Amino acid sequence: METLWFMIVAVMVAAYVVLDGFDLGAGVIYLGAARTTAERQTIMRAIGPVWDGNEVWLLAAGGTLYFAFPLLYASSFSGFYLPLMMVLWLLMLRGIGIELRHHVHNPVWRGFFDVIFSVSSALLCIFFGAALGNVVRGVPLGADEYFFEPLWTNFRVGTNNGILDWYTVLTGVIALVTLTAHGSLYVAVKTEDELNRRARMTALRTWPLQLILTIIGLIATIYIRPTVLDNYKQHAVGYLIPVVVFGSLAVMIYAIRKGQDLASEKIAFVASSLYIVGMLVGAAFALYPVVLPASTDPALNLTIYNTKAGEHGLAVGLTWWILGIILALGYFFFLFRMFRGKVRLEDGGY
Amino acid sequence: MVGLGTIFIAVMVVSALLLWRGKLFSSRWMLWILVLALPFPYIANTAGWITAEIGRQPWLVYGLMRTADGYSKGVSAGNGIFTLLGFMGMYTVLAIFFLFLIRREIEHGPEGELLPELLLENEQSQTGAER
């Protein structure tokens, strides 16, 4: 049962990163790729109907985590208190940027909120990447199952960790590059002409960086935590995950290079989504059954066994989760169908 | 909070009655009441929230879990104050934007055409002024 819930939480997190990832990425390229007012408005319309729905997956993932592994939730949300609050502030700023910019038709007002939107999007990508880095690297858990991490210490990976060290900065950069490409491909799917061309160019330029960083990330992860290979050695099926990751990267570059054509743009976007899912599933597969490794002593690791909620609760929760996820999937299917196709400003709308 | 809630119901009943009789838009006294009632929902909301939070103490989950057992031991008071100030700052800025935008909206006035009965009344008052 706890294994099933581990998978559910992993799926919810992956859904969040794939969905909110593209509108975060669209925010990252927003200032550079969209230069005229009309182009900026086009990006806003492309993500407008979906960005807030996408963010709800973060709440849903957090809620599922709280429900299924309460001790993990308590420990990590206390330990990561300051960075999580900063994430919350950035999410607020991003929402404010999107919602307030079009209320006043003044270049200074618009420019101000455009910058807020774009910068907070980029910082969120880095924060989420660093958060994942922290979970893979491990935190200084005490015997009381709690921990405290300063924002940074000496940038070395050891027992005296900070939130930021060279490894988590690396994962932050990987997340930024990955989501920039992901967002560019989404913008390419949703737009035409100059904006479409610039978005594809961005994805084309970030691709080599993404490939190199993926390889460096892989080596760095094995270097700082050799135990990540244990599950792969035991279950050879895990080796499919890196195949998916690198396969999606190959499909991505092939589809981007094919040029302006909606089918290839869609293929590139789907490949980018698969890449993200592959990376996250790879990390989850390597960690299982640990959910928060202790950098101090492996005996203090938080695992699905010592953090799970009661058996009865998990069983009842599963029924409700299935009902809820059917509703959510139905809504998302309906939403994306309704807003399918390229965004054209003259059509009016959101 | 409860008192304000009762007032809201009373105000809405009177407004609905006036609307039904077609007199709402010409009853200046009622329109004034509606405008002046604007801050009350905010007060009622906040008061209700405070009542729920303070009234529950010392319990976090009533009868099951005490607040003293529920707070994060890993979070220092300094961190708490820092984030509280951060939120206060952000909400202050938001409140300023809110007031600024609401003022703009009000100055801009409602969009679309005036309601027929109001148009009629405007014409009447204008012809009255000419006379």
Chai-1 contact restraints between the chains, C-beta under 6 A:
chainA,res_idxA,chainB,res_idxB,connection_type,confidence,min_distance_angstrom,max_distance_angstrom,comment,restraint_id
A,S78,B,S72,contact,1.0,0.0,6.0,A-B,restraint_1
A,S78,B,G74,contact,1.0,0.0,6.0,A-B,restraint_2
A,S78,B,V75,contact,1.0,0.0,6.0,A-B,restraint_3
A,G79,B,G74,contact,1.0,0.0,6.0,A-B,restraint_4
A,Y81,B,V75,contact,1.0,0.0,6.0,A-B,restraint_5
A,Y81,B,N79,contact,1.0,0.0,6.0,A-B,restraint_6
A,L82,B,N79,contact,1.0,0.0,6.0,A-B,restraint_7
A,M85,B,T83,contact,1.0,0.0,6.0,A-B,restraint_8
A,H103,B,L101,contact,1.0,0.0,6.0,A-B,restraint_9
A,Y146,B,G74,contact,1.0,0.0,6.0,A-B,restraint_10
A,F148,B,G74,contact,1.0,0.0,6.0,A-B,restraint_11
